[in-house]
Amino acid sequence: MIGGFSTPKKDKANKVSGGKLVKTGQILVRGVDTYKAGVNVRGLGTLFAACAGSVYFTRRKTSHGKVRTFVNVAPAAKKNKSA
């Protein structure tokens, strides 16, 4: 860009798609307000997994009639380590 102000691209988008396995603390969505935190997901601007498991998306209608998309994590089954 000649004579203009250029800024580096910001990586704002989904980081993980539905059905993928994630670890605790892994970033799911970054910098997008279209997705809200659902079950086992924490954060406001950057949503991250609160537990290990698989990602799934749900849509719910709010009390004001607006449809929201929520990012959720279904917990992975715990392995039994009995010998």
N, C-alpha and C positions, 0 to 999 in steps of 0.2 A: 504494500500500500504506500503510495507516494504522497507525502505531505499530510497524512492522516494519522490518527491515533489507533494503533493496533494493540489488542489485548489477546493473550493466549486463550485458547478454547478451554472452557470449563467442562469437566466430565459430569454432566447432570443427566441421569437416566436410571433405568433399571440396571442393576448389576447381576441379578439372578432371576431366571424365568421360572414359571410354575413347574412343579414336579421335581426340581433339583434338590439334592441333599446339601444342607448347610451345616456349618459348625457354630458353636456358641460365639457370639460377638461378630460374626461375619456381616458385612454391609450388604443390605438387600436393595435399597433405593437411596439415591443421593441427590439432594437439592431439588426435589420435585414435590409440589404441593398437591398433585392430583391423587396421590396414594396416602392412605392413613394407616397408622399402626393398628394391627388387629391382635389376635391371640398369639402370645409368646413373641411379640415384636415390641421393641422399645424405640423411642426417639421421636423427634419432631421433624427437622429438615432432613436428617440422615437417619433412615430406619435400619436397625440392625437386629439380628436374631438373639433372643433371650435364652434359647436352648437349641440343642442340636436336633435336626429333623428335616422334613421336606416342606418346601414352600408351596402354598396355594393361595389363590386370590378369591375374594368374595365381593359381591356388590350388595349394598344395603341402602334402603331409602331412609333419609333422615326425617325428623319430625316436621321439617320445613318442605318436604317433598323433593329434596335434591338427592340424586343418586351418588353415592361415594364408593370408591373401590378401596378395599382393605387388604393389606398384605398380612398373611398368617403363616405360622410355622406349626406343623403337626409334629409333636415330639417323636423321636425315634424310639423304637422298642428297646428296653434295657436288656443287655445280655446277662444271662445267669451264669455266674462264675463258680458254681458248685462243682467240687471235684469228687 
